[in-house]
């Protein structure tokens, strides 16, 4: 739901309330309806945020599997270089994969299956007799390869345990760094028994408080009022794949029980439950803060004053929603206004980028850490326009931005700066991860197979990365540094990233 829809909902609610407001006694009914509207907006925001995080997880899973597939290809070549045309022995395979797993002991695994005796030799803690049912392999390997030898079949690959642990590590770091208003946060649990019961799930990631990570969850657990929220959630997840839930718990900053309203969604490939919640009392604060003004208690309260009061509450609510949308930048659905977005690509327009840069640069001057600033453009885009036509070029730009957004975090915003040149503002992105992030972006684009008008088109992009510097008078000095880095990436052969960091960040 974008801001225009929020505005419409709020305006209609205000109009209904005003027409019904004939005397002071009806104030309670106004506040009740306002509360319902506010909770609805917050729930919509929570659902959008969770769904976008799951899209991000799904893109990371697919990209990681592609990378591991290349690794398996190299390993298969290395294996045949060592054995030639011979059939390998189990002793050789143990030695070979042990050597491959020096850095990550649980990364590689193999099954060596004798098709005549059904005997299984394995580097994993698996059954000694196996019927060759390949439907069981996804429970053992994330990515695997099958090689038939005379009398034997070798299955080897990246273990699911290593793959899942790697993803957990990536998202634990990301989710611990994300901050929302009112101390809201994402959490991730992994279901181990869909039938429920004792220890049916484990808490993988929970930034607030982090000490619960690794703990087990049971469906018979109760909240502070005796409800069983995990049993209710699991029932909804197994039935619909998503769940709105409510339960009472103690906030870290308060000794009393607080009602929390949560939204969670199941990501089946990893058995992850991704969730986020809001405290009802935080919504109440928005609705009630204006009512504390003394003039509201006067019996001479009039209809015009009631209308003003309602408008003020609506304004406070709208400002809070707008700020939260800006903080989460809910992918391409989180629009601030149609005039801010490029009609072709769906990226932010240049004037929107300038406004964001002014805001973030001002924050930087007030000791808030700099976001990463990334300039990128399409390599040889003039050639695409000249050979395939401008309409095809427009389609290519649209597809590139789709891929960039699909591989972006919840908080990232992409802007169209000029023609085929785009700008990314990556809030909270440290330099160590920024280069990995940008490389992932380049790889995703270079792997695209764009089909348009019966023609296959392959493109690449180049990128320049920098950060605000204490010596920058304005953000335009930062942009010049990013543009210089982009020019160097082009000069060095294209399809690459070059970082030009401020002197104070040089390593």
Beta strands, then each sheet from edge to edge (+ up, - down):
strand 1: 108-114
strand 2: 120-122
strand 3: 141-149
strand 4: 152-159
strand 5: 186-191
strand 6: 201-206
strand 7: 216-217
strand 8: 242-250
strand 9: 257-267
strand 10: 272-279
strand 11: 372-378
strand 12: 413-418
strand 13: 421-426
strand 14: 450-452
strand 15: 455-457
strand 16: 461-467
strand 17: 497-499
sheet 1: 2+ 1- 4+ 3-
sheet 2: 7+ 6- 5+ 10- 9+ 8-
sheet 3: 12+ 13- 11+ 16- 17-
sheet 4: 14+ 15-
end
